Amino acid sequence: MNTFLDLFWHFLGTDQGKLLVGFALTTIAGGALAYLFQSLSWRRQVRLDLYRQRYADGSLLLEQLSSMVDRRYFRLQRLIWVVADRAEADKIATREREYFETVVEWNEKLRSVHNRIRLLIGEGEALQFLDYADDFRPDNPQSLHYRFVKAHRIVMRAKEDLTLAESATEGVNRLNWSVSRFAYDITTLFMRRASSLALLRAASPETAESKARQTSGPNDFTDTR
């Protein structure tokens, strides 16, 4: 055994041995570097693909959200206009039916949109869209959904009592400012996160407070009758 080791070490000291050792080390080092570069390239490609997918998902969400918000607001506005103008009952009924079509669509997508906003944009923005804590502050809601609920209720009351038509119109006009501000803020934030690649950041972890605020309350949805 010792003789074999002596011969082996002697061979390594020869030119042929040095060449063989150099070749082996070069091969191993080259393979390791190639693996490292390939791994880094793969990770970069995965991140890039994920970013592209999240950007596409976020853009689609903003488009769908904008359409959903605009449709409900515009039809609510058309309803209060005919109520305030004391239009014929058939015309009011038609506008009301058109409006409630958007209410059904809204309620069907409410939680889904809330969750997608939280995943793709942020928890704070999701609560700006829907915050069940507004169940306990109906006169001063902070989230867009409950501001729609507030405007909805006053328009429904005005339909039954025309003396409330003016205040209902003012309420719908105030809702317009909330809609415009929400749309601007959420789009601006999304584009800022996109430009800084922050779309790859995971959604904020739930805190006990935020989890409680996302729990369904007694007045989750607008009455669709």
Secondary structure, 3 states (H helix, E strand, C coil): CHHHHHHHHHHHCCHHHHHHHHHHHHHHHHHHHHHHHHHHHHHHHHHHHHHHHHHHHHHHHHHHHHHHHHHHHHHHHHHHHHHHCCCCHHHHHHHHHHHHHHHHHHHHHHHHHHHHHHHHCCHHHHHHHCCHHHHHCCCCCCCHHHHHHHHHHHHHHHHHCHHHHHHHHHHHHHHHHHHHHHHHHHHHHHHHHHHCCHHHCCCCCCCHHHHHHCCCCCCCCCCCC
